[in-house]
Amino acid sequence: MNNAACIDEYKPKSYITNLNEVCSFKAKRNKTNVTQLKLDHTLLVNNADISNGFNSYFTNVSENIVNKLQSKYGVLDENEFKKYIGNPVVNSMYCDLVDKYELIDLIYKLNPSKCPGADNLGPKLIQDISSSIIDPFLHIYNLSLSTGVVPNKLKIAKVIPIFKRGDSHLPNNYRPISLLSVFSKLLEKVMYNRLYSFLQTNNILYQYQFGFRENHSTTLSIT
């Protein structure tokens, strides 16, 4: 069999296509190609400088907003939030360990079309190999719950600046989209289940908190 026949038999193009599919490399996303960025009256053209410029802008957005509000309304009351919380809860929160069935259920509830994080491992790939990786990740997640430590590599996100409108050279005309690792998302879901159960059981959430709650929505706030 000649080399041409071997290549045709194994169909490398199909192999790459399948690999792209299971790794979610071809997931639909808005493409942003920023060649210039104006930051603090400086024009950045180097890719590394542009990335660092976006990082600097996005990480300081909240601080800049607080400074603008303080300059307009004076020093803000740091205890304002206490108006919306009840009495302290005497019960301590305990994180039950995750078992294999809960983790498998969370894995198969992942949206396979979502983009991968910085590790380029998409949800579909994790679903396909879940039986092979479930035990070591059970150990990692339970160790995280019992020690209160999140592995550093699970804190890494791939941040994509998405252009909104206006001058494409200004960072305030972009919004950041953070693409997290599938393993980071799974740990978040494990912790969410325990935290939300604790909040509900102890009636901690403010009664008029409509957003981000099960069976609630922001539209209920106008009824």
C-alpha positions as CSV (number, residue, x, y, z in Angstrom):
1,M,0.0,0.0,0.0
2,N,1.5,3.3,-1.0
3,N,1.6,6.5,1.2
4,A,-1.3,8.1,-0.6
5,A,-3.5,5.1,0.1
6,C,-2.5,5.2,3.8
7,I,-3.4,8.9,4.1
8,D,-6.7,8.3,2.4
9,E,-7.5,5.3,4.6
10,Y,-6.9,7.1,7.9
11,K,-8.5,10.3,6.6
12,P,-6.5,12.8,8.7
13,K,-8.9,15.6,7.8
14,S,-11.7,13.7,9.4
15,Y,-9.5,13.0,12.4
16,I,-8.9,16.8,12.8
17,T,-12.6,17.5,12.3
18,N,-13.5,15.0,15.1
19,L,-10.8,16.4,17.4
20,N,-12.1,19.9,16.9
21,E,-15.6,18.8,17.7
22,V,-14.8,16.9,20.9
23,C,-12.5,19.7,22.1
24,S,-15.0,22.4,21.2
25,F,-12.4,24.3,19.2
26,K,-15.0,25.1,16.6
27,A,-17.5,26.5,19.0
28,K,-19.2,29.7,17.7
29,R,-17.8,32.9,19.2
30,N,-17.4,36.5,18.3
31,K,-13.9,37.1,16.9
32,T,-12.1,40.2,18.1
33,N,-8.9,41.4,16.5
34,V,-7.6,44.4,18.3
35,T,-4.5,46.0,16.6
36,Q,-4.4,49.3,18.5
37,L,-5.6,50.3,22.0
38,K,-5.6,53.8,23.6
39,L,-4.9,53.6,27.3
40,D,-4.1,56.7,29.5
41,H,-3.3,58.8,26.4
42,T,-0.9,56.1,25.1
43,L,-1.4,54.2,21.9
44,L,-0.5,50.5,22.3
45,V,0.2,48.5,19.2
46,N,2.2,45.5,20.5
47,N,0.0,42.4,21.2
48,A,1.5,41.9,24.7
49,D,1.0,45.6,25.5
50,I,-2.6,45.5,24.3
51,S,-3.3,42.3,26.3
52,N,-1.8,43.9,29.4
53,G,-3.7,47.1,28.7
54,F,-7.0,45.3,28.6
55,N,-6.1,43.4,31.8
56,S,-5.2,46.7,33.6
57,Y,-8.5,48.3,32.5
58,F,-10.8,45.4,33.3
59,T,-9.2,44.7,36.8
60,N,-9.6,48.4,37.8
61,V,-13.2,49.0,36.5
62,S,-14.8,48.6,40.0
63,E,-12.3,50.8,41.7
64,N,-12.7,53.5,39.0
65,I,-16.5,53.4,39.5
66,V,-16.2,53.8,43.3
67,N,-13.9,56.8,42.8
68,K,-16.4,58.4,40.4
69,L,-19.2,57.9,42.8
70,Q,-17.2,59.3,45.7
71,S,-16.2,62.3,43.8
72,K,-19.9,62.9,43.0
73,Y,-21.7,61.9,46.2
74,G,-18.9,62.0,48.8
75,V,-17.6,59.1,50.8
76,L,-19.8,56.1,50.5
77,D,-21.2,54.3,53.6
78,E,-19.4,51.0,53.8
79,N,-22.2,49.6,56.0
80,E,-25.0,50.4,53.6
81,F,-25.3,46.7,52.7
82,K,-26.2,45.8,56.3
83,K,-29.7,47.3,55.8
84,Y,-30.5,44.3,53.6
85,I,-29.4,41.4,55.8
86,G,-31.0,39.9,58.8
87,N,-29.5,38.7,62.1
88,P,-26.3,36.7,62.0
89,V,-26.8,32.9,61.5
90,V,-25.5,30.9,64.4
91,N,-25.3,27.7,62.3
92,S,-22.0,26.9,60.7
93,M,-21.9,25.9,57.0
94,Y,-20.5,22.4,56.4
95,C,-19.6,21.2,52.9
96,D,-20.6,17.6,52.4
97,L,-18.2,15.7,50.2
98,V,-19.2,15.1,46.6
99,D,-19.9,11.5,45.5
100,K,-19.5,9.9,42.1
101,Y,-23.2,10.1,41.2
102,E,-23.4,13.9,41.8
103,L,-20.3,14.6,39.8
104,I,-21.3,12.4,36.9
105,D,-24.7,14.2,36.9
106,L,-23.0,17.6,36.8
107,I,-20.7,16.5,34.0
108,Y,-23.6,15.3,31.8
109,K,-25.5,18.5,32.4
110,L,-22.7,20.6,30.9
111,N,-23.5,22.3,27.6
112,P,-21.3,20.5,25.1
113,S,-21.3,23.5,22.7
114,K,-19.6,25.8,25.2
115,C,-16.1,27.1,24.5
116,P,-13.2,25.6,26.4
117,G,-11.1,27.6,28.8
118,A,-7.3,28.2,28.8
119,D,-6.6,24.4,28.7
120,N,-8.6,23.9,25.5
121,L,-10.5,21.0,26.9
122,G,-14.1,21.3,25.9
123,P,-17.2,19.9,27.8
124,K,-17.9,17.2,25.1
125,L,-14.4,15.8,25.6
126,I,-14.8,15.6,29.3
127,Q,-18.2,14.0,28.9
128,D,-16.8,11.4,26.6
129,I,-13.9,10.4,29.0
130,S,-15.7,11.0,32.3
131,S,-15.6,7.3,33.3
132,S,-11.7,7.4,33.1
133,I,-11.2,10.7,35.1
134,I,-14.0,10.6,37.6
135,D,-12.0,9.0,40.5
136,P,-9.0,11.4,40.5
137,F,-11.3,14.4,40.2
138,L,-13.5,13.2,43.0
139,H,-10.3,13.2,45.1
140,I,-9.3,16.7,44.0
141,Y,-12.8,18.2,44.6
142,N,-13.2,16.6,48.0
143,L,-9.8,17.7,49.0
144,S,-10.7,21.2,47.9
145,L,-13.9,21.1,49.9
146,S,-12.3,19.7,53.1
147,T,-9.3,22.1,53.1
148,G,-11.0,25.2,51.6
149,V,-8.3,25.5,49.0
150,V,-9.0,26.0,45.3
151,P,-6.1,24.7,43.0
152,N,-4.4,27.7,41.4
153,K,-4.8,26.4,37.9
154,L,-8.6,26.3,38.3
155,K,-8.5,30.0,38.9
156,I,-7.1,30.8,35.4
157,A,-9.6,32.2,32.9
158,K,-9.2,33.0,29.2
159,V,-10.5,36.6,28.9
160,I,-11.9,37.6,25.5
161,P,-12.6,41.4,24.9
162,I,-15.9,41.7,22.9
163,F,-16.4,44.9,21.1
164,K,-19.7,46.7,21.8
165,R,-19.8,50.0,19.9
166,G,-18.1,53.3,19.4
167,D,-14.3,53.8,19.0
168,S,-12.7,50.4,18.7
169,H,-9.5,51.8,20.1
170,L,-10.9,52.6,23.6
171,P,-11.0,49.8,26.2
172,N,-14.3,51.0,27.7
173,N,-16.1,50.0,24.5
174,Y,-15.3,46.4,25.1
175,R,-16.8,43.9,27.6
176,P,-14.8,41.0,28.9
177,I,-15.9,37.4,28.5
178,S,-14.2,34.9,30.8
179,L,-13.8,31.4,29.5
180,L,-13.3,29.1,32.5
181,S,-11.9,25.5,32.5
182,V,-14.6,22.8,32.6
183,F,-13.0,21.5,35.8
184,S,-13.3,24.9,37.4
185,K,-17.0,25.1,36.4
186,L,-17.7,21.7,37.9
187,L,-16.1,22.7,41.2
188,E,-18.2,25.9,41.1
189,K,-21.4,23.9,40.6
190,V,-20.4,21.5,43.5
191,M,-19.9,24.5,45.8
192,Y,-23.0,26.3,44.5
193,N,-25.2,23.3,45.5
194,R,-23.9,23.4,49.0
195,L,-24.0,27.2,49.4
196,Y,-27.4,27.7,48.0
197,S,-28.8,24.9,50.2
198,F,-27.3,26.6,53.2
199,L,-28.7,30.0,52.3
200,Q,-32.2,28.6,51.6
201,T,-32.3,26.4,54.8
202,N,-31.3,29.3,57.0
203,N,-33.5,31.9,55.2
204,I,-30.5,34.2,54.6
205,L,-31.3,35.7,51.3
206,Y,-33.1,39.1,51.2
207,Q,-36.8,38.6,50.5
208,Y,-36.7,41.0,47.5
209,Q,-33.7,39.3,45.9
210,F,-35.1,38.2,42.6
211,G,-32.1,37.9,40.3
212,F,-30.0,34.7,40.3
213,R,-32.4,32.7,42.3
214,E,-34.3,29.5,41.3
215,N,-38.0,30.2,40.5
216,H,-37.3,33.9,40.7
217,S,-36.5,36.5,38.0
218,T,-35.9,40.2,37.8
219,T,-39.3,40.6,36.1
220,L,-41.0,39.6,39.4
221,S,-39.6,42.8,41.0
222,I,-42.1,44.9,39.1
223,T,-45.2,42.9,40.0
